[in-house]
Amino acid sequence: MNKIFSKASLMATLMTLTTLASAPVMAHSHDTHEDPGMNFSMGLVSDTFFGFAPYVNGSYDLDETKDLTVYGIFWSGGTGQGWGNWAEFGGGVNFDLGDGITLNPQLGFTSGNLLSSSANGPAEMGDGIVPNFTLNVNQEKLEAQVYAGYYAPLRDEGTTSSFLHYWASAGYKFNKLVSAGGHFEHLHGGQQGNRDDVYMWAGPYVQFTDSKGRGFFRVAGGVDLEDTLGNDTFYKMTFGLNF
């Protein structure tokens, strides 16, 4: 990682890029259309880089195969940490492809200064744009997720930054309560003209799920294959709730 890219900027980047999809998305039921309302889930995440970072997802049942989705990411770094109190909000449509497979393309927008000035300028609304998608598999014995998102600046307040973040995980369900598998994750990017690998890690996870679909608890860890920041290991813990 380029030395010019400060540790504070990196922490903000990792928080934004990884929080949303750091845990499996719980499937939304299409049992009734009389008054579908909004369904919400929230998660508390802590990992090697960004510590505590809550997120929220929402969905509205459109028909038997589609949901309208929204998401938000919240944290309390603020301008004192250099990234202009970064916040991200977005939405899209979740498609039920059958056999426990869903695809959720979304478009997000950031406010702050990390993308527009590499955390060196004023905090701005509309700092960046985030096209992303999540593919989820939730079958009787198999669970899996593929995520990819590209963070690009919408404003130019100095030296801009952009990032590509993606991962894939797959696991086996031993029963309704316990599952385990493997996870691979990669983040690449940085300041304009100085983009490089930030981290690349792989390792196992174990997850405990409420049999009634009310929540889950996941612990993951592994080896940082790049060791760019001097961390030869990686760990992440996530607790999620559905409403």
Protein Blocks (a to p, Z undefined) as FASTA:
>chain_A
ZZklcfklmmmmmmmmmmmmmpccddddfkbcklnopcddddddddfknopadddddddd
fblmbccddddddddkbjmnonopaadddddddddebjhiacdddddddedjklmnoopa
ccdehkbccdddddddddfkbccdddddddddfbdcbjadddddddddddddfblmbccd
ddddddeeddehiaccfbdcdddddddddfklpaccdddddddfklmnopabdcdddddd
dZZ
